[in-house]
């Protein structure tokens, strides 16, 4: 049986390759915690605050490192598939590794530095969705033509990144609603008419009436005859 990549998978792969040109310096400086299990404590509720977002970003980094290691252990050349299908699967695996090691750590760092900014969070969400799509296709191929251990590791990674993208999507929805509310309040304040306060004058502030002095008319004496 031959495996041919679908058009959807091919388009998603292009997105992954485009995202892989990321800040490599940040990826090199990243050192994930070795004591944390990459698949433990996956977020299942809405990440609606920065306090819940930060632990998820650490889990994404740990999962990315583990996923890259698992992809490197795949022996796709031994899968029971034709050469073209194996070549396509290997290309997908290489693209995933570049994304996980080069692009993704920089994206999580950007969100960690500005958790209330929509742009870096949305960029990370798009990348997680692309990773999930390609991982799903690769896991299906491993289940059909590869050993059970390859399928199990890829399935575990797929479930992890599915949880991450869902939680980040919830966080983006909450953050967008907050921004809309702030914008609505700002517009309402701009449209409200300005109220001019009335000036109250007390009796103490009223100056006393001025009295005009009567000037006596100068009498003119008639000329003598």
C-alpha positions in Angstrom: 0.0 0.0 0.0 1.4 3.4 -1.0 1.2 6.5 1.2 0.9 9.8 -0.6 0.8 13.1 1.4 -2.4 15.0 1.2 -2.5 18.5 -0.1 -3.4 19.7 3.4 -0.4 18.1 4.9 1.8 19.6 2.2 0.5 23.1 2.8 1.0 22.7 6.5 4.5 21.5 6.0 5.3 24.7 4.0 4.1 26.7 7.0 6.3 24.7 9.3 9.3 25.3 7.1 8.6 29.0 7.0 8.4 29.2 10.7 11.6 27.3 11.1 13.6 30.4 10.1 13.5 31.8 13.6 15.9 33.4 16.1 18.5 30.6 16.5 20.4 32.6 19.1 17.5 32.3 21.5 17.1 28.6 20.7 20.8 28.0 21.6 20.5 29.9 24.9 17.5 27.9 25.9 18.1 25.2 28.5 14.9 23.4 29.5 14.5 21.8 32.9 15.6 18.2 33.0 13.6 17.4 36.1 10.2 18.2 34.5 8.4 15.5 32.6 7.6 16.9 29.1 4.1 15.3 29.1 3.1 15.7 32.7 0.5 18.1 33.8 -0.7 19.1 30.4 -3.1 22.1 30.6 -6.7 21.0 30.2 -8.4 24.3 31.3 -8.5 27.7 29.8 -5.2 29.6 30.1 -6.9 32.9 30.9 -4.2 34.6 32.9 -0.5 35.2 32.7 -0.1 33.1 35.9 -1.4 30.0 34.0 0.3 30.9 30.8 3.9 30.9 32.1 3.9 27.2 33.3 2.4 26.1 30.0 5.2 27.9 28.1 7.7 25.9 30.1 5.9 22.7 29.3 5.9 23.5 25.6 9.7 24.0 25.7 10.2 20.7 27.5 7.9 18.9 25.1 9.7 20.4 22.1 13.0 19.1 23.3 11.6 15.7 23.9 9.8 15.6 20.6 13.0 16.5 18.7 14.8 13.7 20.4 12.1 11.2 19.5 12.0 12.3 15.9 15.8 11.8 15.7 15.3 8.2 16.9 12.8 7.3 14.1 14.1 4.8 11.5 11.8 5.8 8.7 14.1 4.0 6.2 12.9 0.7 7.7 9.2 1.4 7.4 7.3 -0.9 5.2 6.4 1.7 2.6 7.6 2.7 -0.9 10.6 4.9 -1.3 8.7 8.1 -2.2 6.5 7.8 0.9 9.5 7.2 3.1 11.3 10.2 1.6 8.2 12.4 2.2 7.9 11.2 5.8 11.6 11.9 6.4 11.2 15.4 5.0 8.3 16.0 7.4 10.4 14.7 10.3 13.3 17.0 9.4 11.1 20.0 9.1 9.5 19.3 12.5 13.0 19.0 14.1 14.1 22.4 12.7 11.0 24.0 13.9 11.1 22.5 17.4 14.8 23.4 17.9 15.1 26.7 16.1 11.8 28.5 15.8 9.6 27.3 18.6 11.9 28.3 21.6 12.1 31.9 20.3 8.3 32.1 20.0 7.7 30.9 23.5 10.4 33.4 24.8 8.5 36.2 23.0 5.2 35.3 24.6 6.9 34.9 28.0 8.4 38.4 27.7 5.1 40.0 26.7 2.2 37.8 27.9 -0.4 40.6 27.4 0.6 41.2 23.7 -1.6 39.5 21.1 0.9 39.3 18.2 3.5 37.0 19.7 0.8 34.8 21.3 -1.1 34.4 18.0 2.2 33.6 16.1 2.9 30.9 18.7 -0.7 29.6 18.3 -0.3 29.3 14.5 3.0 27.5 14.8 1.6 25.0 17.4 -1.4 24.3 15.1 1.1 23.6 12.2 3.2 21.3 14.3 0.1 19.4 15.4 -1.1 18.9 11.8 2.3 17.6 10.6 2.8 15.4 13.6 -0.7 13.9 13.1 0.1 12.9 9.5 3.5 11.5 10.5 2.0 9.5 13.4 -0.6 8.0 11.0 2.1 6.9 8.7 4.1 5.4 11.5 1.0 3.5 12.7 0.5 2.1 9.3 4.1 1.3 8.2 6.4 1.7 11.2 7.1 -0.1 14.4 4.8 0.3 17.4 7.3 2.3 19.4 7.5 5.0 16.7 3.8 5.3 16.6 3.5 5.5 20.4 6.0 8.3 20.7 4.5 10.3 17.9 1.0 9.9 19.2 2.1 11.1 22.6 3.7 14.2 21.1 0.6 14.8 19.0 -1.7 14.8 22.0 0.6 17.1 23.9 0.7 19.8 21.2 -3.0 19.4 20.7 -3.5 20.3 24.4 -1.1 23.2 24.1 -2.8 24.8 21.1 -6.2 24.4 22.6 -5.1 26.1 25.9 -3.3 28.9 24.0 -6.4 29.4 21.9 -8.5 29.8 25.1 -6.0 32.3 26.4 -6.1 34.3 23.1 -9.9 34.3 23.3 -9.8 35.7 26.8 -7.2 38.3 26.0 -9.1 39.4 22.9 -12.3 39.8 24.9 -10.4 41.9 27.4 -9.0 44.1 24.7 -12.5 44.6 23.1 -13.9 45.6 26.5 -11.1 48.2 27.0 -11.6 49.5 23.5 -15.4 49.9 24.0 -14.8 51.8 27.3 -12.3 54.1 25.5 -14.8 54.8 22.7 -17.6 55.5 25.2 -15.4 58.0 27.0 -14.6 59.8 23.7 -18.2 60.0 22.6 -19.5 61.2 26.0 -20.3 65.0 25.9 -18.1 67.2 28.1 -19.9 68.6 31.1 -18.9 72.2 31.9 -19.2 72.8 35.6 -21.4 75.7 36.7 -19.7 78.5 38.5 -21.4 79.4 41.8 -20.9 82.9 43.0 -21.3 83.6 46.6 -22.2 86.8 48.3 -18.7 87.2 49.6 -17.4 87.1 46.0 -19.8 89.9 44.9 -18.0 93.3 45.0 -19.9 96.1 46.8 -21.7 98.6 44.5 -19.7 101.6 43.7 -21.2 105.0 44.7 -20.7 107.9 42.3 -19.8 111.2 43.9 -22.0 114.1 43.0 -20.0 116.9 41.5 -21.4 120.4 42.2 -22.1 122.4 39.2 -19.9 125.4 38.9 -22.0 128.6 39.0 -21.2 131.1 36.4 -21.5 134.7 37.3 -23.2 136.9 34.8 -21.1 139.6 33.3 -21.5 143.1 34.9 -23.2 145.8 32.9 
